[in-house]
Amino acid sequence: MSTTEPLDHKESEETEEELAVSVLRYLASQVVDDADAINIKREISDDGKLHLTLQVADDDMGKVIGRKGRVAYSIRTIVRAAGAREGLDATVEIVER
């Protein structure tokens, strides 16, 4: 039987953020042609919310947004759920370069 040691609070917080970032990076990379151009910035607000900003190549913006914003909505929903699973309120903003 293996035992696990609890992470200290700081390490745990970084892991929670990393999950949301990893999920966002994975989803974006599955939609775009130029995965190397994916840039994700993260910011934690004073109230503890995680704000992620996604930038992709100009040619891939339409793919990330999708018809009537459906792909963007889906990406935001999945990342929000991944964050909630880790106790974070995560939001995603998709911006042009």
N, CA, C and O atoms as CSV, one atom per row, in Angstrom:
chain,resi,resn,atom,element,x,y,z
A,1,MET,N,N,0.851,-1.174,0.000
A,1,MET,CA,C,0.000,0.000,0.000
A,1,MET,C,C,0.896,1.236,0.000
A,1,MET,O,O,1.785,1.360,0.842
A,2,SER,N,N,0.670,2.122,-0.915
A,2,SER,CA,C,1.494,3.325,-0.984
A,2,SER,C,C,0.824,4.467,-0.238
A,2,SER,O,O,-0.400,4.527,-0.119
A,3,THR,N,N,1.641,5.354,0.251
A,3,THR,CA,C,1.113,6.529,0.934
A,3,THR,C,C,1.530,7.765,0.162
A,3,THR,O,O,2.573,7.786,-0.490
A,4,THR,N,N,0.720,8.768,0.245
A,4,THR,CA,C,1.050,10.031,-0.403
A,4,THR,C,C,1.158,11.097,0.663
A,4,THR,O,O,0.423,11.098,1.650
A,5,GLU,N,N,2.079,11.991,0.443
A,5,GLU,CA,C,2.259,13.089,1.371
A,5,GLU,C,C,1.497,14.292,0.852
A,5,GLU,O,O,1.513,14.559,-0.350
A,6,PRO,N,N,0.832,15.020,1.731
A,6,PRO,CA,C,0.106,16.204,1.274
A,6,PRO,C,C,1.073,17.276,0.786
A,6,PRO,O,O,2.154,17.456,1.346
A,7,LEU,N,N,0.676,17.971,-0.244
A,7,LEU,CA,C,1.471,19.085,-0.751
A,7,LEU,C,C,1.266,20.281,0.154
A,7,LEU,O,O,0.201,20.439,0.750
A,8,ASP,N,N,2.279,21.123,0.260
A,8,ASP,CA,C,2.037,22.348,1.009
A,8,ASP,C,C,1.141,23.256,0.166
A,8,ASP,O,O,0.968,23.020,-1.029
A,9,HIS,N,N,0.582,24.275,0.774
A,9,HIS,CA,C,-0.421,25.120,0.117
A,9,HIS,C,C,0.098,25.744,-1.176
A,9,HIS,O,O,-0.621,25.752,-2.176
A,10,LYS,N,N,1.312,26.262,-1.185
A,10,LYS,CA,C,1.859,26.921,-2.370
A,10,LYS,C,C,1.991,25.942,-3.528
A,10,LYS,O,O,1.603,26.260,-4.652
A,11,GLU,N,N,2.534,24.754,-3.270
A,11,GLU,CA,C,2.664,23.756,-4.327
A,11,GLU,C,C,1.300,23.341,-4.843
A,11,GLU,O,O,1.122,23.162,-6.048
A,12,SER,N,N,0.337,23.186,-3.952
A,12,SER,CA,C,-1.002,22.784,-4.344
A,12,SER,C,C,-1.632,23.830,-5.253
A,12,SER,O,O,-2.272,23.480,-6.244
A,13,GLU,N,N,-1.460,25.111,-4.931
A,13,GLU,CA,C,-2.006,26.183,-5.749
A,13,GLU,C,C,-1.420,26.160,-7.156
A,13,GLU,O,O,-2.151,26.311,-8.135
A,14,GLU,N,N,-0.114,25.974,-7.263
A,14,GLU,CA,C,0.533,25.929,-8.568
A,14,GLU,C,C,0.005,24.757,-9.384
A,14,GLU,O,O,-0.200,24.887,-10.590
A,15,THR,N,N,-0.215,23.628,-8.748
A,15,THR,CA,C,-0.736,22.461,-9.436
A,15,THR,C,C,-2.143,22.734,-9.952
A,15,THR,O,O,-2.478,22.346,-11.071
A,16,GLU,N,N,-2.958,23.389,-9.159
A,16,GLU,CA,C,-4.322,23.714,-9.576
A,16,GLU,C,C,-4.303,24.618,-10.803
A,16,GLU,O,O,-5.066,24.397,-11.744
A,17,GLU,N,N,-3.452,25.620,-10.807
A,17,GLU,CA,C,-3.338,26.513,-11.961
A,17,GLU,C,C,-2.860,25.742,-13.179
A,17,GLU,O,O,-3.388,25.907,-14.278
A,18,GLU,N,N,-1.859,24.900,-12.974
A,18,GLU,CA,C,-1.273,24.158,-14.087
A,18,GLU,C,C,-2.290,23.261,-14.767
A,18,GLU,O,O,-2.233,23.089,-15.984
A,19,LEU,N,N,-3.218,22.686,-14.018
A,19,LEU,CA,C,-4.236,21.837,-14.627
A,19,LEU,C,C,-5.076,22.647,-15.607
A,19,LEU,O,O,-5.295,22.211,-16.737
A,20,ALA,N,N,-5.545,23.809,-15.193
A,20,ALA,CA,C,-6.366,24.644,-16.070
A,20,ALA,C,C,-5.575,25.087,-17.296
A,20,ALA,O,O,-6.106,25.087,-18.407
A,21,VAL,N,N,-4.312,25.465,-17.108
A,21,VAL,CA,C,-3.464,25.882,-18.228
A,21,VAL,C,C,-3.228,24.713,-19.176
A,21,VAL,O,O,-3.289,24.879,-20.394
A,22,SER,N,N,-2.960,23.545,-18.632
A,22,SER,CA,C,-2.719,22.362,-19.465
A,22,SER,C,C,-3.951,21.982,-20.274
A,22,SER,O,O,-3.843,21.630,-21.449
A,23,VAL,N,N,-5.109,22.051,-19.652
A,23,VAL,CA,C,-6.353,21.745,-20.360
A,23,VAL,C,C,-6.565,22.748,-21.485
A,23,VAL,O,O,-6.919,22.361,-22.598
A,24,LEU,N,N,-6.355,24.028,-21.209
A,24,LEU,CA,C,-6.520,25.055,-22.236
A,24,LEU,C,C,-5.536,24.846,-23.379
A,24,LEU,O,O,-5.912,24.927,-24.548
A,25,ARG,N,N,-4.284,24.579,-23.048
A,25,ARG,CA,C,-3.267,24.358,-24.086
A,25,ARG,C,C,-3.628,23.140,-24.944
A,25,ARG,O,O,-3.500,23.185,-26.168
A,26,TYR,N,N,-4.072,22.069,-24.315
A,26,TYR,CA,C,-4.441,20.864,-25.058
A,26,TYR,C,C,-5.614,21.143,-25.996
A,26,TYR,O,O,-5.561,20.799,-27.177
A,27,LEU,N,N,-6.664,21.759,-25.480
A,27,LEU,CA,C,-7.842,22.031,-26.309
A,27,LEU,C,C,-7.488,22.929,-27.487
A,27,LEU,O,O,-7.897,22.666,-28.618
A,28,ALA,N,N,-6.730,23.986,-27.223
A,28,ALA,CA,C,-6.348,24.904,-28.297
A,28,ALA,C,C,-5.493,24.190,-29.335
A,28,ALA,O,O,-5.663,24.408,-30.535
A,29,SER,N,N,-4.581,23.344,-28.888
A,29,SER,CA,C,-3.688,22.661,-29.834
A,29,SER,C,C,-4.439,21.686,-30.728
A,29,SER,O,O,-3.981,21.381,-31.830
A,30,GLN,N,N,-5.580,21.194,-30.271
A,30,GLN,CA,C,-6.370,20.273,-31.080
A,30,GLN,C,C,-7.181,20.993,-32.153
A,30,GLN,O,O,-7.644,20.370,-33.108
A,31,VAL,N,N,-7.351,22.297,-31.997
A,31,VAL,CA,C,-8.178,23.073,-32.920
A,31,VAL,C,C,-7.343,23.815,-33.957
A,31,VAL,O,O,-7.772,23.958,-35.102
A,32,VAL,N,N,-6.170,24.284,-33.581
A,32,VAL,CA,C,-5.374,25.149,-34.452
A,32,VAL,C,C,-4.437,24.355,-35.352
A,32,VAL,O,O,-4.158,23.182,-35.103
A,33,ASP,N,N,-3.954,25.017,-36.406
A,33,ASP,CA,C,-2.954,24.419,-37.288
A,33,ASP,C,C,-1.542,24.654,-36.760
A,33,ASP,O,O,-0.672,23.792,-36.891
A,34,ASP,N,N,-1.318,25.826,-36.162
A,34,ASP,CA,C,0.012,26.203,-35.681
A,34,ASP,C,C,0.052,26.156,-34.150
A,34,ASP,O,O,-0.081,27.184,-33.487
A,35,ALA,N,N,0.236,24.961,-33.602
A,35,ALA,CA,C,0.232,24.793,-32.144
A,35,ALA,C,C,1.408,25.504,-31.478
A,35,ALA,O,O,1.334,25.857,-30.301
A,36,ASP,N,N,2.494,25.716,-32.228
A,36,ASP,CA,C,3.656,26.405,-31.658
A,36,ASP,C,C,3.376,27.878,-31.381
A,36,ASP,O,O,4.092,28.506,-30.600
A,37,ALA,N,N,2.347,28.435,-32.011
A,37,ALA,CA,C,2.020,29.852,-31.835
A,37,ALA,C,C,1.081,30.098,-30.654
A,37,ALA,O,O,0.711,31.242,-30.387
A,38,ILE,N,N,0.697,29.041,-29.949
A,38,ILE,CA,C,-0.195,29.202,-28.799
A,38,ILE,C,C,0.563,29.887,-27.663
A,38,ILE,O,O,1.664,29.480,-27.293
A,39,ASN,N,N,-0.054,30.936,-27.122
A,39,ASN,CA,C,0.517,31.655,-25.988
A,39,ASN,C,C,-0.580,31.812,-24.941
A,39,ASN,O,O,-1.666,32.308,-25.242
A,40,ILE,N,N,-0.299,31.394,-23.727
A,40,ILE,CA,C,-1.274,31.495,-22.645
A,40,ILE,C,C,-0.660,32.319,-21.522
A,40,ILE,O,O,0.411,32.000,-21.006
A,41,LYS,N,N,-1.363,33.382,-21.160
A,41,LYS,CA,C,-0.942,34.205,-20.027
A,41,LYS,C,C,-1.914,33.942,-18.890
A,41,LYS,O,O,-3.112,33.762,-19.109
A,42,ARG,N,N,-1.388,33.921,-17.677
A,42,ARG,CA,C,-2.251,33.686,-16.527
A,42,ARG,C,C,-2.108,34.817,-15.522
A,42,ARG,O,O,-1.040,35.407,-15.361
A,43,GLU,N,N,-3.199,35.094,-14.865
A,43,GLU,CA,C,-3.210,36.141,-13.843
A,43,GLU,C,C,-4.205,35.724,-12.771
A,43,GLU,O,O,-5.304,35.261,-13.073
A,44,ILE,N,N,-3.814,35.891,-11.540
A,44,ILE,CA,C,-4.726,35.612,-10.437
A,44,ILE,C,C,-5.134,36.943,-9.835
A,44,ILE,O,O,-4.291,37.728,-9.401
A,45,SER,N,N,-6.426,37.185,-9.815
A,45,SER,CA,C,-6.932,38.450,-9.288
A,45,SER,C,C,-6.898,38.436,-7.763
A,45,SER,O,O,-6.648,37.401,-7.144
A,46,ASP,N,N,-7.150,39.588,-7.175
A,46,ASP,CA,C,-7.125,39.720,-5.716
A,46,ASP,C,C,-8.148,38.812,-5.038
A,46,ASP,O,O,-7.949,38.375,-3.905
A,47,ASP,N,N,-9.245,38.532,-5.745
A,47,ASP,CA,C,-10.271,37.670,-5.156
A,47,ASP,C,C,-10.015,36.187,-5.426
A,47,ASP,O,O,-10.877,35.350,-5.154
A,48,GLY,N,N,-8.837,35.857,-5.959
A,48,GLY,CA,C,-8.444,34.466,-6.136
A,48,GLY,C,C,-8.882,33.809,-7.426
A,48,GLY,O,O,-8.700,32.604,-7.596
A,49,LYS,N,N,-9.456,34.577,-8.343
A,49,LYS,CA,C,-9.897,34.008,-9.616
A,49,LYS,C,C,-8.722,33.909,-10.583
A,49,LYS,O,O,-7.857,34.783,-10.626
A,50,LEU,N,N,-8.712,32.837,-11.347
A,50,LEU,CA,C,-7.674,32.612,-12.340
A,50,LEU,C,C,-8.181,33.097,-13.692
A,50,LEU,O,O,-9.191,32.604,-14.195
A,51,HIS,N,N,-7.479,34.064,-14.278
A,51,HIS,CA,C,-7.831,34.599,-15.590
A,51,HIS,C,C,-6.766,34.148,-16.582
A,51,HIS,O,O,-5.589,34.477,-16.436
A,52,LEU,N,N,-7.188,33.395,-17.586
A,52,LEU,CA,C,-6.275,32.921,-18.618
A,52,LEU,C,C,-6.557,33.671,-19.905
A,52,LEU,O,O,-7.714,33.850,-20.285
A,53,THR,N,N,-5.504,34.108,-20.574
A,53,THR,CA,C,-5.624,34.796,-21.853
A,53,THR,C,C,-4.956,33.928,-22.905
A,53,THR,O,O,-3.776,33.597,-22.794
A,54,LEU,N,N,-5.721,33.563,-23.926
A,54,LEU,CA,C,-5.233,32.695,-24.991
A,54,LEU,C,C,-4.978,33.512,-26.245
A,54,LEU,O,O,-5.844,34.257,-26.704
A,55,GLN,N,N,-3.777,33.363,-26.796
A,55,GLN,CA,C,-3.432,33.967,-28.079
A,55,GLN,C,C,-2.999,32.849,-29.014
A,55,GLN,O,O,-2.245,31.954,-28.631
A,56,VAL,N,N,-3.494,32.916,-30.258
A,56,VAL,CA,C,-3.101,31.947,-31.283
A,56,VAL,C,C,-2.706,32.716,-32.534
A,56,VAL,O,O,-2.883,33.933,-32.600
A,57,ALA,N,N,-2.173,32.016,-33.522
A,57,ALA,CA,C,-1.807,32.656,-34.784
A,57,ALA,C,C,-3.050,33.292,-35.405
A,57,ALA,O,O,-4.162,32.789,-35.245
A,58,ASP,N,N,-2.850,34.393,-36.108
A,58,ASP,CA,C,-3.969,35.109,-36.724
A,58,ASP,C,C,-4.825,34.197,-37.599
A,58,ASP,O,O,-6.051,34.307,-37.600
A,59,ASP,N,N,-4.187,33.303,-38.336
A,59,ASP,CA,C,-4.926,32.400,-39.224
A,59,ASP,C,C,-5.783,31.396,-38.457
A,59,ASP,O,O,-6.706,30.813,-39.026
A,60,ASP,N,N,-5.495,31.191,-37.192
A,60,ASP,CA,C,-6.223,30.206,-36.389
A,60,ASP,C,C,-7.333,30.813,-35.527
A,60,ASP,O,O,-8.074,30.071,-34.882
A,61,MET,N,N,-7.462,32.126,-35.501
A,61,MET,CA,C,-8.472,32.761,-34.650
A,61,MET,C,C,-9.876,32.252,-34.952
A,61,MET,O,O,-10.645,31.963,-34.035
A,62,GLY,N,N,-10.208,32.143,-36.220
A,62,GLY,CA,C,-11.540,31.669,-36.598
A,62,GLY,C,C,-11.810,30.256,-36.117
A,62,GLY,O,O,-12.935,29.928,-35.740
A,63,LYS,N,N,-10.794,29.429,-36.128
A,63,LYS,CA,C,-10.945,28.040,-35.681
A,63,LYS,C,C,-11.181,27.973,-34.177
A,63,LYS,O,O,-11.974,27.159,-33.705
A,64,VAL,N,N,-10.499,28.822,-33.433
A,64,VAL,CA,C,-10.643,28.817,-31.977
A,64,VAL,C,C,-11.992,29.396,-31.561
A,64,VAL,O,O,-12.579,28.964,-30.569
A,65,ILE,N,N,-12.478,30.367,-32.314
A,65,ILE,CA,C,-13.769,30.972,-31.986
A,65,ILE,C,C,-14.916,30.098,-32.486
A,65,ILE,O,O,-15.878,29.860,-31.756
A,66,GLY,N,N,-14.818,29.621,-33.721
A,66,GLY,CA,C,-15.852,28.750,-34.269
A,66,GLY,C,C,-17.087,29.510,-34.705
A,66,GLY,O,O,-17.229,30.707,-34.455
A,67,ARG,N,N,-17.972,28.790,-35.359
A,67,ARG,CA,C,-19.230,29.407,-35.810
A,67,ARG,C,C,-20.056,29.831,-34.609
A,67,ARG,O,O,-20.298,29.052,-33.687
A,68,LYS,N,N,-20.478,31.078,-34.642
A,68,LYS,CA,C,-21.284,31.675,-33.574
A,68,LYS,C,C,-20.623,31.534,-32.199
A,68,LYS,O,O,-21.304,31.554,-31.174
A,69,GLY,N,N,-19.296,31.390,-32.186
A,69,GLY,CA,C,-18.570,31.322,-30.928
A,69,GLY,C,C,-18.692,29.998,-30.190
A,69,GLY,O,O,-18.370,29.915,-29.005
A,70,ARG,N,N,-19.154,28.968,-30.880
A,70,ARG,CA,C,-19.408,27.688,-30.204
A,70,ARG,C,C,-18.135,27.019,-29.699
A,70,ARG,O,O,-18.126,26.461,-28.601
A,71,VAL,N,N,-17.070,27.066,-30.478
A,71,VAL,CA,C,-15.819,26.440,-30.040
A,71,VAL,C,C,-15.259,27.197,-28.833
A,71,VAL,O,O,-14.831,26.583,-27.856
A,72,ALA,N,N,-15.264,28.520,-28.902
A,72,ALA,CA,C,-14.772,29.332,-27.784
A,72,ALA,C,C,-15.592,29.063,-26.523
A,72,ALA,O,O,-15.037,28.940,-25.431
A,73,TYR,N,N,-16.894,28.975,-26.677
A,73,TYR,CA,C,-17.772,28.696,-25.542
A,73,TYR,C,C,-17.436,27.336,-24.923
A,73,TYR,O,O,-17.377,27.195,-23.701
A,74,SER,N,N,-17.220,26.348,-25.778
A,74,SER,CA,C,-16.887,25.002,-25.297
A,74,SER,C,C,-15.551,24.987,-24.568
A,74,SER,O,O,-15.422,24.371,-23.510
A,75,ILE,N,N,-14.557,25.665,-25.135
A,75,ILE,CA,C,-13.242,25.740,-24.489
A,75,ILE,C,C,-13.375,26.385,-23.116
A,75,ILE,O,O,-12.825,25.886,-22.134
A,76,ARG,N,N,-14.103,27.494,-23.049
A,76,ARG,CA,C,-14.275,28.186,-21.765
A,76,ARG,C,C,-14.978,27.293,-20.740
A,76,ARG,O,O,-14.602,27.264,-19.568
A,77,THR,N,N,-15.997,26.570,-21.193
A,77,THR,CA,C,-16.756,25.703,-20.293
A,77,THR,C,C,-15.886,24.586,-19.730
A,77,THR,O,O,-15.936,24.302,-18.533
A,78,ILE,N,N,-15.091,23.953,-20.586
A,78,ILE,CA,C,-14.242,22.843,-20.144
A,78,ILE,C,C,-13.151,23.333,-19.194
A,78,ILE,O,O,-12.874,22.692,-18.180
A,79,VAL,N,N,-12.533,24.466,-19.519
A,79,VAL,CA,C,-11.483,25.009,-18.639
A,79,VAL,C,C,-12.088,25.442,-17.307
A,79,VAL,O,O,-11.481,25.235,-16.257
A,80,ARG,N,N,-13.271,26.036,-17.341
A,80,ARG,CA,C,-13.941,26.434,-16.099
A,80,ARG,C,C,-14.223,25.198,-15.241
A,80,ARG,O,O,-14.044,25.236,-14.023
A,81,ALA,N,N,-14.663,24.103,-15.871
A,81,ALA,CA,C,-14.939,22.867,-15.133
A,81,ALA,C,C,-13.659,22.267,-14.552
A,81,ALA,O,O,-13.660,21.778,-13.422
A,82,ALA,N,N,-12.570,22.302,-15.318
A,82,ALA,CA,C,-11.287,21.791,-14.817
A,82,ALA,C,C,-10.820,22.617,-13.626
A,82,ALA,O,O,-10.313,22.071,-12.646
A,83,GLY,N,N,-10.990,23.927,-13.710
A,83,GLY,CA,C,-10.621,24.786,-12.589
A,83,GLY,C,C,-11.490,24.531,-11.373
A,83,GLY,O,O,-10.994,24.474,-10.247
A,84,ALA,N,N,-12.791,24.377,-11.599
A,84,ALA,CA,C,-13.719,24.140,-10.495
A,84,ALA,C,C,-13.400,22.828,-9.791
A,84,ALA,O,O,-13.537,22.717,-8.573
A,85,ARG,N,N,-12.982,21.858,-10.550
A,85,ARG,CA,C,-12.604,20.567,-9.968
A,85,ARG,C,C,-11.454,20.735,-8.976
A,85,ARG,O,O,-11.347,19.993,-7.999
A,86,GLU,N,N,-10.605,21.715,-9.241
A,86,GLU,CA,C,-9.463,21.991,-8.369
A,86,GLU,C,C,-9.737,23.136,-7.391
A,86,GLU,O,O,-8.834,23.576,-6.679
A,87,GLY,N,N,-10.977,23.615,-7.358
A,87,GLY,CA,C,-11.333,24.675,-6.428
A,87,GLY,C,C,-11.023,26.077,-6.917
A,87,GLY,O,O,-10.974,27.015,-6.122
A,88,LEU,N,N,-10.809,26.230,-8.234
A,88,LEU,CA,C,-10.498,27.537,-8.816
A,88,LEU,C,C,-11.654,28.036,-9.669
A,88,LEU,O,O,-12.347,27.251,-10.316
A,89,ASP,N,N,-11.853,29.330,-9.662
A,89,ASP,CA,C,-12.787,29.960,-10.583
A,89,ASP,C,C,-11.954,30.455,-11.759
A,89,ASP,O,O,-11.286,31.484,-11.656
A,90,ALA,N,N,-11.989,29.730,-12.873
A,90,ALA,CA,C,-11.135,30.041,-14.020
A,90,ALA,C,C,-11.950,30.636,-15.161
A,90,ALA,O,O,-13.047,30.169,-15.466
A,91,THR,N,N,-11.401,31.670,-15.783
A,91,THR,CA,C,-12.017,32.266,-16.963
A,91,THR,C,C,-10.993,32.292,-18.086
A,91,THR,O,O,-9.786,32.336,-17.845
A,92,VAL,N,N,-11.494,32.266,-19.323
A,92,VAL,CA,C,-10.622,32.288,-20.496
A,92,VAL,C,C,-11.038,33.440,-21.388
A,92,VAL,O,O,-12.216,33.604,-21.706
A,93,GLU,N,N,-10.064,34.229,-21.785
A,93,GLU,CA,C,-10.279,35.300,-22.753
A,93,GLU,C,C,-9.420,34.986,-23.969
A,93,GLU,O,O,-8.242,34.654,-23.843
A,94,ILE,N,N,-10.021,35.095,-25.143
A,94,ILE,CA,C,-9.298,34.844,-26.385
A,94,ILE,C,C,-9.060,36.195,-27.042
A,94,ILE,O,O,-10.007,36.918,-27.353
A,95,VAL,N,N,-7.787,36.533,-27.254
A,95,VAL,CA,C,-7.445,37.847,-27.789
A,95,VAL,C,C,-6.590,37.708,-29.041
A,95,VAL,O,O,-5.932,36.691,-29.261
A,96,GLU,N,N,-6.620,38.760,-29.856
A,96,GLU,CA,C,-5.780,38.796,-31.048
A,96,GLU,C,C,-4.363,39.175,-30.651
A,96,GLU,O,O,-4.135,39.785,-29.606
A,97,ARG,N,N,-3.435,38.810,-31.487
A,97,ARG,CA,C,-2.028,39.165,-31.237
A,97,ARG,C,C,-1.790,40.603,-31.560
A,97,ARG,O,O,-0.669,41.091,-31.415
